Amino acid sequence: MKYIIDLFYFGYHQALSCIFPVVIFATLALSKIISIPGIPRYDFILLICLITQYLMLKTNLESFKEWKVICIFHVIGLLLEVYKVYLGSWSYPEKAWSKVLGVPLYSGFMYASVASYICQAWRRFHLKMNRWPKNIWTIPLGLMIYLNFFTHHFILDFRWILTLLLFIVFLQTHVQFIVRNTTYKMPLPISFILIGFFIWVAENIATFFGAWQYPNQQFSWSFVHIGKISSWYLLVVISIMIVAQYKRFMTPLPKKEKYSINNLG
């Protein structure tokens, strides 16, 4: 019985951590069904994202520290979007005032919503990373993963090599989280895979509602290729690395906790 209650508690707080992504998906669905007079759809979505971000800060659903981390993801996401759209990996076919180089500004909030989820889940479940690897391994690996999103169009795609390196570097790392009064642990690579899978599911929903469009979806919607899970897996890795490194930078730990990273305040 205790584990069933823990499961419901876990699901409830996971749902609260997903407020930003849920708002984005709801807006995508609503704007797909209902035409908003006087404002292009992408601009309407951007407006809702801005209002949501303001309200989350105003109501303390997000802290100012978390907001700063989220802004980093917004910039990283927009840069990647501009590059991918330029190369034709996907497109935003609808017109908008807020488009920059073919990319609507609301797209950055989709990456920011992933960061919002990670930050909120980190706080709500009192996450702690045990045996976090040294910066000499994590920072270069994170940079290589991000650069591979750009360079694989021109040279070999190293995602599987990078995935293998991730398992080696994070082999001994566990994420510790608290559900009610019980502490649970999970190998960090498994949590990477689980989050990446659920983001892939969310991506299918997003493309169904026209958030963006892959070349094979121009004439009718189809499932996003399952191979995209590996891309989201690697993006989640970068996301958690950034949040973890930010946490370590903002709150230096005593030597005895050198390889642990506590919850983000």
N, C-alpha and C positions, 0 to 999 in steps of 0.2 A: 504493500500500500504506500509506503514511504517513497518508493521509486516512482510510482505513478504520480503522486503529488509533485515530486521534484520535476518530472517530465512536463507537467502542465505549467509549473512555475517557470521552467526553462523556456517553454514555448511562448508564454505570455511576455516575458522580458525580451525574447528574440523579436517578437512582433513590435514591441515598443522601440527596439533598436532599429527597426526597418521603417520608421515613420517617413523619412525623407524619400527612400525608394518607392514606398507605397503611394505617396502623393504624386510622384512623377508618373507612375504607371496609371493611376486614376485619371490624371490630366491627359495623358496620351489617349486613353480609352474614350474619355468624354469628348475631347476635341476631334476624335476620329468620327464620332457619331453625330455630334452637333457642331455646326459651323458658327463661329463667333463673329458677329457683324463688326466690320470696321477694323479688324486686326487679324493679320495672318496667323495661321495656326502655330508656327514655330515661335513667333513673338509672344503669343498667348502663353505658351508653355514656359518660356523664359520668365515672363511676368509672375506666373504662379511659383516658379522656383525661387525667385527673389523674395517674394512675400513669405514663402515657407521658411527660407533661411532667416529672415528677419524675425519671424514669430518664434522660431526655435531658440534664437539667442535671447529674445525678449522674455520668454517664459522659462528660461534656464534649462530647456531640454538639451541644449548644447552649451558648453562653456566656451569662453573666449579662446582658451588654449586649443580646444578641439576645432574651433572655427579656423584658427591659423593653419592647422594641419590640413583641413579640408580645402583651404585656398591653394595649398601646394598641389593637391590632386587636380584641382580645377585647371591650373596652368599646364601641368603634365598632360592631362587629358586633351586639352585643346590643341596643344602642339602635335600630339599623336594623331588627332582627328584631321587636322589640316593636311598633314603629310599623307595619311591613308586616302583621304578623299582626292587629293591631287593625283595619286597613283591609280585611282579607280578601284580601290579595294571595296568601297561601299560609297553610297551617295545620299544626299538629302535633296530629293527632287522638288520639294515645294518651295515657293517663293517666300521671302521674309526680309524685313528691314534689318534684322540683327544678324545677318549672315556675314561672315568674314572669310574670304577665299573659299566660298562654297560651303562653309561650316556654320550652322546656327550656334549662337553662343550658349543656348541651353544645353548643348551636348556636353559641355564641361561639367555641368551639374550631375550628369549621369555617373561620371567618375567620382565626383565629390560625394554623391550619395553612397557609393561603396565605402569611401573613407568615413562618412558619417556613421554608417553601420558598424564599422570596425571600432571606431572611437567609443560609441555608445555601448556596444557589447563589452568592450574592454572595461569600461567603468561599471556597468551594471553587474557583471559577473566577477569583478575584482580579479581580472586576469593577471597572471604572473608567468613570465617566460623563464623556465628553469634551464640552466646550462646553455644560455644564449651564446653563440659563437663570437669570437673576437672580431673587431671591426676590420682587421686585415683580411678576413675572409668574406664578411657579409657585404661591405661597401663595394668592393670591386665586382662581386657576383651580382649585386643589384644593378649596378651600372651596365654590366654586360647583358643582363636580361632586357633592360630597357632599350639599349642600343640595338639588340637583335630584332626588335619590332620594326626598326627602320632599315637595318642593313640586309635583312633576309631577302629583300626584293632584288638585290644586286649580287650578293654572294650566298654561300650556303646558309641554310637555316639551321642554327645550332640549338634549337629549343630542346631537343632530346638530350644532347650533351649537357646543357645547362640544367635540365631536370635531374639528371644523374648526379651532377655536382651538388645540387640542392639537397638531395637525399643524403649525400655523404657529409656535407657541412652541417646539416641539421639533424643528423642521425640520433644524437643524444639529447636533443632539445624537446622538452615537453611543455605544453601549455597547461597551466593549472587554473581552474575556475571554480567558483563557489556557487552552488545552487541551494538556496535557503541556508542551512547550516552544514551542508555536506560539501567537501572538497573533492573534485574530480580531476583526473589528469588524462591527457591525450597526446600522442606523438604529434609534433607540430606539422610534419609533412602530410599527415592524414587530414588535419584541419584545413590545410591549403587545398587539398583535393575536394573536400566536401563543399567549401565555400565556392571554389571554382565551378563545381557542378551546378550549384543553385544559381549562380550568376548566369551560366549558360541557359538554364531554364528561363530565367528572367529575360535574357536576350531574345529568346524565341517569342516571348510575350510582347516585348518591345517592338520587334520587327513586324509582328502581326498587326500591331496598332500604328505602324508607319513611323516609328521613331527614326529609323534610317532604313536603308535598303541595300541588300547585297545584289551583285549582278544577276544571280539566278532567281531573284525575287521581283524582277522588273515587271513581269506580266502576271504573275500570281504568287501568293505567299507559299513558301515551303520551309521546312525545318532548317534551322542553321546547322551546318555540318558539325557532326559530333566532335570532329577534330578541334573545333574552336574551344573545347573544354581546356585543352592544353594551353591555349593563349590566355584564357581567363585564370587558369591556375598560376601561370607566371606573373600575371598582373596582380593577383592577390598576394603573391610572395612579395612583390615590390611594395605593395600597399602596407602590409604588416611590417616590413622592414623599415619603412619610413616612419610609421607610428612608433615602433619600438625604439629606433634611433633617436627620435624626437624626445621620447620619454626619458631615455638615458641621458640625453643632453640637458634636459630641463631639471632633472632630479638625480644628481650624481649619487651613487650608492656607496655604502661602506665597503671596504675591501672584502669582507667576508661574504658580501652579496654581489660580488663583482660580475658574476655571470647570470644574474637574475634581473628581470625587468618587471616592475610592479605596475599597478593600474594607473591609467592616465587620468589626471584630475582636471 
